[in-house]
Amino acid sequence: MYVRQVELVDFRSYPQVSVTLDPGPSVFVGPNGQGKTNLMEALGYLATLGSHRVSSDAPLVRAGAERAVVRAVVVNDGRELLVELELVPGKANRARLNRSPVPRAREILGALRTVLFAPEDLALVRGDPAERRRYLDELLVARYPRYAGVRADYERVLKQRNALLRTSYLARRAGGRRKVDSGDPAVAADLRTLDVWDSHLARHGADLVAGRLELVAGLVPHLEKAYDAVSQGKGRARAAYKSTVDGDGSGELTPDRDVLTARLSAALAKARPSEVERGTTLHGPHRDELLLTLGDLPVRGYASHGECWSFALALRLASFELLRAAGAEPVLILDDVFAELDAGRRERLADLVAGADQVLVTCAVAADVPEALQGGRFDVAAGEVRRVV
């Protein structure tokens, strides 16, 4: 898979730009703040419907514009597909495939697959669990696009359930010392409705947890191999999925959706008093964690800066290999990564990814990019992208 052409209209700093690309490596060179990352972010957004830099669409639309458009011609197994996405802040995104509208934007997922390396990847190992959950879910959707719907359904139910818990919490507070089970009609009605949402949450949550468990099982062998290659054998990288569904702490969860539904239902029932007391949902995949260890110690809080970088690179390399094994090799994007790495890690990373169908590299200094990734070169400055080699 590779991108033959990408066009942006009013995306970030670009009023309009069109870039024609070739398979293999391409290097985008220019000072910071000239728009290199904006171009890579647009491709990443087209692949995932999310940005690795911001959580909302508004900053992606150029100041003064009402909408932004991202188009790309993607070549896969010799067939071309035109993928288009229109971003309008405050409204649902609109998408087209080969110029035909699709009912929902998420139906374009899978048309383009990317694995993006960026300086922000340190948050995968040093940041909060939410960063690792996002990593898992984006990879899960890239591998099996149907999980975009599973995630959306779970988040919708979770939002509704939390709203009901919050209502019960506020009703209890308004009643002073009156307990939730005191017979207050408003509180009782809320809790009866909550039972219905519990069943929905358990079903959608179990499907998401099962998908994550299957994903981690396939990811771990690639992670071990990638870390060994990046670090030259200095330590063993491991990852394990820890779920709030694992009520007894045994860690012996299997991706059986019926079993997971029953366990999540039981966990929600047991936690009901605490959840009403606190006004929020305490169990489910939104509170799960991907545990990362190096040797016998957790990476977070124990690994050195260099080890954290090696682990972050290994996670992305493992993603690439997992998607490649599924039969759809993704486009690799290395966004300003080489400036963050020492010479040894630069060369090892370049050697590992040089054979990919397409590698897009951004840098401020061309000399930072190892010879193995020197290919087509583009200079980026003042909102323009110009091919020079």
KAZISUL-V590236 format. One record per run of one state. SS is the DSSP state (H for helix, E for strand, - for the rest). FROM is the first residue (numbers start at 1). TO is the last residue. If there is no record, write none. Layout:
ss/from/to
SS/FROM/TO
SS/FROM/TO
This chain:
ss/from/to
-/1/1
E/2/11
-/12/13
E/14/20
-/21/23
E/24/29
-/30/35
H/36/48
-/49/57
H/58/60
E/61/61
-/62/67
E/68/76
-/77/78
E/79/87
-/88/93
E/94/97
-/98/99
E/100/101
-/102/104
H/105/108
-/109/113
E/114/118
H/119/126
-/127/128
H/129/143
-/144/146
H/147/174
-/175/179
H/180/182
-/183/184
H/185/231
-/232/236
E/237/242
-/243/256
H/257/278
-/279/284
H/285/287
-/288/288
E/289/294
-/295/296
E/297/298
-/299/304
H/305/325
-/326/330
E/331/335
-/336/337
H/338/340
-/341/342
H/343/353
-/354/357
E/358/363
-/364/365
H/366/368
-/369/370
H/371/373
-/374/375
E/376/381
-/382/383
E/384/387
-/388/389
